[in-house]
Amino acid sequence: GDSVTQMEGPVTLSEEAFLTINCTYTATGYPSLFWYVQYPGEGLQLLLKATKADDKGSNKGFEATYRKETTSFHLEKGSVQVSDSAVYFCALFSNSGGSNYKLTFGKGTLLTVNP
Amino acid sequence: DTAVSQTPKYLVTQMGNDKSIKCEQNLGHDTMYWYKQDSKKFLKIMFSYNNKELIINETVPNRFSPKSPDKAHLNLHINSLELGDSAVYFCASSTGHHLPYGYTFGSGTRLTVV
């Protein structure tokens, strides 16, 4: 079945540091890829998405590029802020039909940014 | 107005009890979901309903029974609660079960079984 593998956390950075959170996936067909963010005590919010190979999703200074050849969708931000502290989830949506229409999440990566 | 609202936000109960969690969405979405997030933050789908019809039922013990009285509501009833049921349960909705967009999550229900 479909699966998503994210780098293990937690990740602790200082403000203005560069962030990379690795994500690779296994899926049949051509899935859509997503990054979701969960702030403390809240539900998940969509951060960015990409629907086909070589698409780059971006939002709030975060970017991720859909790499079909390496089956990856790594999240990056050039300069993190304290307010970026949250749990980040990589996810895929399979389009192979039937009961496979669902969001499959990675295990989440906790990011803590210190002032 | 909260788009996807869950009640209660916190639930502490003893083993063996039966409890329900309610979810309502006011987005006009056709599809609703229950996800379970364990203590390590792993998020896994449990059920999905599209227009009140069960679409996904992921190897969940039959002590868990979802009910969708209409497409705006999806409740989760759990019988004979066990310690391992302790988790945060998230309700979500989306425009259509075959579409990858428009997922909106509730803020979660933290269930603690003691």
Interface residues (C-beta under 8 A of the other chain):
Chain A: S32 F34 Q38 G41 E42 G43 L44 Q45 L46 K49 T51 V87 F89 F93 N95 G97 S99 Y101 K102 L103 T104 F105 K107 G108 L110
Chain B: V4 K40 K41 F42 L43 K44 I45 S48 I55 I56 F90 A92 H97 H98 P100 Y101 Y103 F105 G106 S107 G108
